Amino acid sequence: GAVVSQHPSWVICKSGTSVKIECRSLDFQATTMFWYRQFPKQSLMLMATSNEGSKATYEQGVEKDKFLINHASLTLSTLTVTSAHPEDSSFYICSARPLAGGVDTQYFGPGTRLTVL
Amino acid sequence: GQQLNQSPQSMFIQEGEDVSMNCTSSSIFNTWLWYKQDPGEGPVLLIALYKAGELTSNGRLTAQFGITRKDSFLNISASIPSDVGIYFCAGPPQGGSEKLVFGKGTKLTVNP
């Protein structure tokens, strides 16, 4: 149980285009999903917290107009990187927390590797 | 914000050896979590610690919650090749209990 999927697993796009990444909780409902970014050989950095039916909360320094987050249902959150540039190339990982779950019940997806040319 | 300092940054060991890594913070954490990340994958929770002084095992893994609440240790006994990966400590920063802050990770390489 507690499986989180991400789609696509990798994507290559041209500079200036937009890319949408999906995060799905497959066997549980999640009111809260988190989006992280991980650069090579670096730690996971929280970008935003996504709550179903409300606006996402972005961490300091993360541009909300560039990284659009939509949490339309209890099993799906999407991250759209708008007007992507090479510096946005990174490993994007989502996590989902079940209803009534605590801080130790964030289940992570397998990540999406974004390369912007 | 609160930061977690992990050491060592990387380790190269022989199969069968024991491994120890630690995580420290200048601030108090009320929960310590240890994750493992395989290449190209998301982190997987190994052990969760909730009380100062707590010692918890998961198979060959043992983790301890420091009594000052500012540090935690993870030990792996009798390492095997599949232990290879990056180990992260993490915890909820004060005032933001639903979020997690991660350490920079310890990359473990096990030579057969």
Interface residues (C-beta under 8 A of the other chain):
Chain A: V4 Q6 T32 F34 K41 Q42 S43 L44 M45 L46 T49 I93 S95 R97 V103 D104 Q106 F108 G109 P110 G111 R113
Chain B: T31 L33 G40 E41 G42 P43 V44 L45 A48 F88 G91 P92 S97 E98 K99 L100 V101 F102 G103 K104 G105 K107
